[in-house]
Amino acid sequence: MKEDVSVTQTQLGEVTAVLDELQKLIFDTFERLGCSQKTLEDLLGLNVPISVDNMIVYLGQIEQKANELLNIRHYVNLKVSH
């Protein structure tokens, strides 16, 4: 039983480390893409840092910005090819 607890604690530590790194990467991507801090504030409140609980909101903003950039690229490619 004590061994099970130790294994579980080790696994929890590993998962926590991965989630911490993921949060940093998501936030870096959010900033690099120039995602709207204002939209995020409207959704979460003023100056809410990224956390496990709100990562999906940050990812949604990243997805939206990526879609905007892809649409711009598609539009430019259409204009160049015609």
N, CA, C and O of each residue as an XYZ file, in Angstrom:
328
protein
N       0.820     -1.192      0.000
C       0.000      0.000      0.000
C       0.862      1.253      0.000
O       0.586      2.196     -0.741
N       1.893      1.270      0.817
C       2.775      2.418      0.886
C       3.491      2.619     -0.452
O       3.741      3.749     -0.871
N       3.811      1.519     -1.106
C       4.455      1.584     -2.418
C       3.508      2.198     -3.453
O       3.944      2.970     -4.307
N       2.230      1.865     -3.385
C       1.234      2.438     -4.296
C       1.137      3.950     -4.137
O       1.030      4.683     -5.121
N       1.175      4.403     -2.908
C       1.113      5.837     -2.632
C       2.351      6.521     -3.211
O       2.244      7.596     -3.802
N       3.497      5.920     -3.048
C       4.736      6.496     -3.569
C       4.700      6.584     -5.098
O       5.103      7.594     -5.676
N       4.221      5.535     -5.741
C       4.106      5.526     -7.200
C       3.133      6.606     -7.651
O       3.400      7.328     -8.611
N       2.015      6.715     -6.964
C       1.006      7.718     -7.301
C       1.564      9.121     -7.130
O       1.326      9.987     -7.972
N       2.298      9.356     -6.059
C       2.898     10.670     -5.831
C       3.924     10.998     -6.913
O       4.009     12.142     -7.360
N       4.692     10.017     -7.331
C       5.672     10.216     -8.400
C       4.963     10.570     -9.697
O       5.370     11.494    -10.401
N       3.903      9.836    -10.014
C       3.146     10.105    -11.233
C       2.496     11.491    -11.188
O       2.478     12.205    -12.191
N       1.973     11.859    -10.043
C       1.371     13.177     -9.882
C       2.411     14.270    -10.103
O       2.126     15.282    -10.744
N       3.594     14.073     -9.581
C       4.674     15.034     -9.772
C       5.050     15.172    -11.245
O       5.298     16.277    -11.729
N       5.089     14.050    -11.951
C       5.421     14.073    -13.374
C       4.334     14.787    -14.181
O       4.637     15.594    -15.060
N       3.089     14.491    -13.884
C       1.966     15.133    -14.582
C       1.951     16.636    -14.294
O       1.721     17.439    -15.199
N       2.192     17.010    -13.062
C       2.227     18.415    -12.689
C       3.338     19.148    -13.440
O       3.141     20.273    -13.899
N       4.490     18.520    -13.563
C       5.606     19.132    -14.290
C       5.256     19.322    -15.769
O       5.571     20.358    -16.353
N       4.616     18.339    -16.363
C       4.201     18.441    -17.767
C       3.179     19.557    -17.935
O       3.275     20.345    -18.876
N       2.205     19.634    -17.039
C       1.186     20.679    -17.116
C       1.792     22.073    -16.920
O       1.383     23.026    -17.583
N       2.751     22.191    -16.025
C       3.432     23.481    -15.821
C       4.146     23.916    -17.101
O       4.063     25.077    -17.501
N       4.840     22.986    -17.732
C       5.543     23.293    -18.980
C       4.545     23.629    -20.088
O       4.779     24.540    -20.882
N       3.454     22.907    -20.139
C       2.419     23.158    -21.136
C       1.821     24.554    -20.962
O       1.577     25.254    -21.945
N       1.588     24.954    -19.727
C       1.069     26.294    -19.458
C       2.019     27.366    -19.983
O       1.581     28.346    -20.585
N       3.303     27.185    -19.759
C       4.299     28.144    -20.236
C       4.291     28.209    -21.762
O       4.324     29.294    -22.342
N       4.248     27.057    -22.400
C       4.256     27.016    -23.862
C       2.993     27.643    -24.445
O       3.058     28.365    -25.441
N       1.864     27.374    -23.837
C       0.603     27.954    -24.304
C       0.650     29.466    -24.163
O       0.270     30.183    -25.089
N       1.106     29.960    -23.030
C       1.162     31.409    -22.821
C       2.153     32.064    -23.787
O       1.872     33.132    -24.330
N       3.304     31.434    -24.004
C       4.288     31.967    -24.955
C       3.684     32.039    -26.357
O       3.859     33.031    -27.063
N       2.979     30.993    -26.753
C       2.333     30.964    -28.067
C       1.264     32.037    -28.156
O       1.148     32.718    -29.176
N       0.488     32.193    -27.105
C      -0.549     33.226    -27.031
C       0.057     34.600    -27.284
O      -0.473     35.382    -28.074
N       1.148     34.887    -26.624
C       1.804     36.188    -26.775
C       2.453     36.351    -28.140
O       2.336     37.411    -28.756
N       3.137     35.316    -28.623
C       3.833     35.395    -29.911
C       2.872     35.610    -31.063
O       3.209     36.290    -32.033
N       1.677     35.039    -30.972
C       0.681     35.212    -32.028
C      -0.039     36.550    -31.931
O      -0.776     36.932    -32.840
N       0.171     37.251    -30.844
C      -0.493     38.541    -30.668
C      -1.973     38.396    -30.381
O      -2.782     39.215    -30.819
N      -2.324     37.363    -29.653
C      -3.728     37.149    -29.292
C      -4.215     38.292    -28.405
O      -3.432     38.935    -27.706
N      -5.502     38.524    -28.451
C      -6.098     39.660    -27.761
C      -6.189     39.443    -26.250
O      -6.916     38.572    -25.774
N      -5.443     40.243    -25.522
C      -5.524     40.218    -24.063
C      -6.891     40.725    -23.611
O      -7.424     40.274    -22.597
N      -7.454     41.668    -24.371
C      -8.768     42.235    -24.033
C      -9.844     41.154    -24.075
O     -10.679     41.076    -23.174
N      -9.832     40.330    -25.103
C     -10.806     39.239    -25.210
C     -10.655     38.294    -24.032
O     -11.643     37.838    -23.457
N      -9.427     38.007    -23.683
C      -9.164     37.118    -22.552
C      -9.683     37.725    -21.261
O     -10.268     37.025    -20.435
N      -9.474     39.014    -21.083
C      -9.973     39.699    -19.884
C     -11.494     39.662    -19.829
O     -12.079     39.511    -18.756
N     -12.133     39.800    -20.987
C     -13.594     39.716    -21.036
C     -14.086     38.336    -20.623
O     -15.125     38.211    -19.974
N     -13.343     37.306    -20.996
C     -13.753     35.935    -20.690
C     -13.430     35.519    -19.259
O     -14.224     34.843    -18.604
N     -12.253     35.931    -18.778
C     -11.764     35.429    -17.485
C     -11.747     36.461    -16.369
O     -11.815     36.107    -15.192
N     -11.659     37.714    -16.725
C     -11.484     38.759    -15.729
C     -10.127     39.400    -15.911
O      -9.296     38.908    -16.674
N      -9.906     40.473    -15.228
C      -8.690     41.255    -15.382
C      -7.467     40.527    -14.842
O      -7.464     40.054    -13.705
N      -6.431     40.442    -15.666
C      -5.124     39.884    -15.279
C      -5.189     38.498    -14.648
O      -4.564     38.251    -13.617
N      -5.938     37.606    -15.261
C      -6.007     36.236    -14.766
C      -4.888     35.436    -15.428
O      -4.887     35.265    -16.647
N      -3.938     34.945    -14.637
C      -2.840     34.176    -15.228
C      -3.327     32.809    -15.715
O      -4.351     32.295    -15.266
N      -2.564     32.243    -16.643
C      -2.920     30.925    -17.149
C      -2.802     29.893    -16.034
O      -1.888     29.943    -15.211
N      -3.736     28.966    -16.027
C      -3.731     27.891    -15.032
C      -4.306     26.641    -15.680
O      -4.796     26.684    -16.808
N      -4.244     25.543    -14.970
C      -4.819     24.297    -15.465
C      -6.313     24.485    -15.711
O      -6.866     23.893    -16.638
N      -6.961     25.294    -14.899
C      -8.399     25.496    -15.010
C      -8.816     26.317    -16.222
O      -9.942     26.174    -16.698
N      -7.930     27.178    -16.735
C      -8.335     28.035    -17.848
C      -7.475     27.860    -19.106
O      -7.560     28.675    -20.024
N      -6.668     26.834    -19.158
C      -5.832     26.582    -20.329
C      -6.663     26.506    -21.601
O      -6.231     26.984    -22.651
N      -7.824     25.924    -21.523
C      -8.667     25.728    -22.700
C      -9.107     27.075    -23.281
O      -9.292     27.189    -24.493
N      -9.275     28.083    -22.442
C      -9.647     29.418    -22.927
C      -8.485     30.014    -23.720
O      -8.685     30.585    -24.792
N      -7.280     29.877    -23.190
C      -6.103     30.351    -23.913
C      -5.961     29.604    -25.238
O      -5.680     30.216    -26.267
N      -6.153     28.298    -25.217
C      -6.057     27.504    -26.448
C      -7.112     27.921    -27.467
O      -6.848     27.923    -28.669
N      -8.294     28.270    -26.997
C      -9.347     28.748    -27.891
C      -8.941     30.039    -28.587
O      -9.204     30.218    -29.777
N      -8.300     30.938    -27.846
C      -7.824     32.188    -28.427
C      -6.712     31.934    -29.448
O      -6.657     32.579    -30.495
N      -5.832     30.991    -29.131
C      -4.761     30.618    -30.060
C      -5.365     30.034    -31.334
O      -4.933     30.371    -32.437
N      -6.349     29.169    -31.190
C      -7.004     28.572    -32.353
C      -7.650     29.649    -33.225
O      -7.525     29.618    -34.449
N      -8.327     30.585    -32.602
C      -8.990     31.654    -33.343
C      -7.959     32.482    -34.120
O      -8.172     32.797    -35.291
N      -6.862     32.828    -33.479
C      -5.826     33.620    -34.135
C      -5.180     32.829    -35.267
O      -4.904     33.384    -36.330
N      -4.937     31.550    -35.052
C      -4.354     30.708    -36.095
C      -5.292     30.626    -37.299
O      -4.833     30.672    -38.440
N      -6.579     30.507    -37.064
C      -7.550     30.490    -38.156
C      -7.540     31.805    -38.926
O      -7.616     31.807    -40.154
N      -7.446     32.922    -38.210
C      -7.362     34.230    -38.869
C      -6.126     34.305    -39.766
O      -6.210     34.768    -40.904
N      -4.991     33.853    -39.258
C      -3.755     33.892    -40.034
C      -3.832     32.978    -41.254
O      -3.347     33.336    -42.328
N      -4.435     31.809    -41.098
C      -4.599     30.894    -42.224
C      -5.526     31.474    -43.281
O      -5.283     31.306    -44.476
N      -6.581     32.153    -42.857
C      -7.491     32.792    -43.813
C      -6.784     33.908    -44.579
O      -6.994     34.064    -45.782
N      -5.952     34.679    -43.893
C      -5.188     35.733    -44.556
C      -4.244     35.124    -45.577
O      -4.134     35.607    -46.704
N      -3.570     34.072    -45.177
C      -2.644     33.401    -46.101
C      -3.380     32.883    -47.326
O      -2.906     33.041    -48.451
N      -4.520     32.273    -47.117
C      -5.323     31.754    -48.223
C      -5.740     32.885    -49.157
O      -5.651     32.742    -50.376
N      -6.188     33.989    -48.609
C      -6.602     35.149    -49.395
C      -5.438     35.684    -50.227
O      -5.593     35.953    -51.418
N      -4.285     35.834    -49.604
C      -3.104     36.335    -50.323
C      -2.716     35.374    -51.425
O      -2.393     35.814    -52.528
N      -2.737     34.071    -51.165
C      -2.403     33.087    -52.183
C      -3.368     33.174    -53.360
O      -2.946     33.041    -54.509
N      -4.645     33.392    -53.100
C      -5.626     33.535    -54.179
C      -5.332     34.773    -55.018
O      -5.404     34.720    -56.245
N      -5.003     35.882    -54.370
C      -4.706     37.119    -55.080
C      -3.438     36.986    -55.931
O      -3.387     37.497    -57.050
N      -2.432     36.311    -55.412
C      -1.177     36.144    -56.125
C      -1.350     35.239    -57.335
O      -0.735     35.473    -58.375
N      -2.175     34.214    -57.212
C      -2.336     33.252    -58.303
C      -3.253     33.745    -59.408
O      -3.330     33.113    -60.461
N      -3.952     34.858    -59.198
C      -4.862     35.384    -60.234
C      -4.324     36.611    -60.871
O      -4.964     37.176    -61.758
